[in-house]
Amino acid sequence: MDNNTLLQIAKEYGSPIYVYDAEKITSQYKRLTKAFNSVNNLRINYAAKALSNISVLKLFNSMGSGLDTVSIQEVQLGLKAGFKPENIIYTPNGVSLEEIESVAELGVQINIDNLSILEQFGSKHPKIPVCIRINPHVMAGGNTNISVGHIDSKFGISIHQIPLLLRIVENTNMTINGIHMHTGSDILDIDVFLYASEILFETAKNFKNLKFIDFGSGFKVPYKKGDIETNIEELGKKLSKRFNSFCKEYGKDLTLAFEPGKFLVSEAGVFLAKVNVVKQTTSTVFAQIDSGFNHLIRPMLYGSQHEIVNITNPKGRERFYSVVGYICETDTFANNRRISEINEGDILCFKNAGAYCFTMSSNYNSRYRPAEVLIYKGKPQLIRQRETFEDILRNQLEIAM
Ligand SMILES: Cc1ncc(COP(=O)(O)O)c(C=O)c1O
């Protein structure tokens, strides 16, 4: 995705706009599968929540990926994109029994993360095998909001509750066919990952009918040149070896599953926004773009640092800017960042905008959400139209006054 192509896309489809590179998505998928190629049965279930545009889902389906979902709507999107129900796993948290039953009816693999629903589901549907999400009580993840496997987390069934869980399984006569954990996002240290995996292996021994073990995700991707990232190749080597030895011990060739989002799509996406105003105050030079946290909330939500490049003037003299949006609250994308000289009308390119960017966007301030483009087989193709005022009004009802 060179600067000229991106500028051309911004010119043709307007800004702000998300642009994704199908080639990068494919190469990340291949890199991950290669890292685990010594495992007989590997399943990558792409985490739809990261980027759920139907064309992106179709791309994953065409590569042979499965799909990880958290809502019935994501399941429906996946089915519409062509995924077979058996290649979709549904890992909700705190949703109703009714929704879980509706998803089960579609033939999708259910993953349950609390004892209450497990007991209710098992009593009513003992013949439907389910996966269980374990909370291994490991602190992992790049930010407290994305650390979800620790003892105070709302996610998963505590490893200390395994005896209770086993009693429910026995009493309901249900089958547990998978065991799962997801400890957090942006996990740097593969030893933390391997440590949590040992807890999962230990827990797995309690279940005799397993078909797969799902290690969730959490791989850290680089945000700029030279940035630290999870060493997938080393993790692949170490975990595959341990997994293969566990399968021997267990007496069955299980499937090793992952459900990455960021690793597969983060670096494949950029966000393009136009500078509306360059505002010099007594202390700061603000570059104000035609966007805000309504389109890209991660810097405000997680403190994520997206690299920003002025693609209109990439070789200009570098100066310090605070890049902010147009929202009526503070919406700072970057503070005192060195960026090549910015003029009003320039296009700024935010890197690592493939994961959790468009999917977290909103119509706050009654603004339109951005359009999306996928560069597929070298050709930029619009995969989401820019919204219109009708989209803002859709579903709103005016009452007589
Ligand atoms: C259950 C589950 N699986 C997978 C993921 C994907 O994580 P990542 O994008 O870090 O790969 C998440 C992220 O929130 C998750 O909650």
The ligand as a MOL file (V3000), in Angstrom:
LIG
                    3D

  0  0  0     0  0            999 V3000
M  V30 BEGIN CTAB
M  V30 COUNTS 16 16 0 0 0
M  V30 BEGIN ATOM
M  V30 1 C -12.2380 -14.6830 23.3300 0
M  V30 2 C -11.3310 -13.9200 22.4310 0
M  V30 3 N -10.6580 -14.5760 21.4900 0
M  V30 4 C -9.8340 -13.9440 20.6300 0
M  V30 5 C -9.6430 -12.5830 20.6990 0
M  V30 6 C -8.7170 -11.9330 19.7110 0
M  V30 7 O -7.6150 -11.3810 20.3460 0
M  V30 8 P -6.4460 -10.6530 19.5190 0
M  V30 9 O -7.0880 -9.6390 18.6520 0
M  V30 10 O -5.5490 -10.0760 20.5270 0
M  V30 11 O -5.7890 -11.6820 18.6810 0
M  V30 12 C -10.2950 -11.8450 21.6930 0
M  V30 13 C -10.0880 -10.3950 21.8080 0
M  V30 14 O -10.7040 -9.6750 22.5080 0
M  V30 15 C -11.1720 -12.5280 22.5750 0
M  V30 16 O -11.8350 -11.8790 23.5210 0
M  V30 END ATOM
M  V30 BEGIN BOND
M  V30 1 1 1 2
M  V30 2 1 2 3
M  V30 3 2 2 15
M  V30 4 2 3 4
M  V30 5 1 4 5
M  V30 6 1 5 6
M  V30 7 2 5 12
M  V30 8 1 6 7
M  V30 9 1 7 8
M  V30 10 2 8 9
M  V30 11 1 8 10
M  V30 12 1 8 11
M  V30 13 1 12 13
M  V30 14 1 12 15
M  V30 15 2 13 14
M  V30 16 1 15 16
M  V30 END BOND
M  V30 END CTAB
M  END
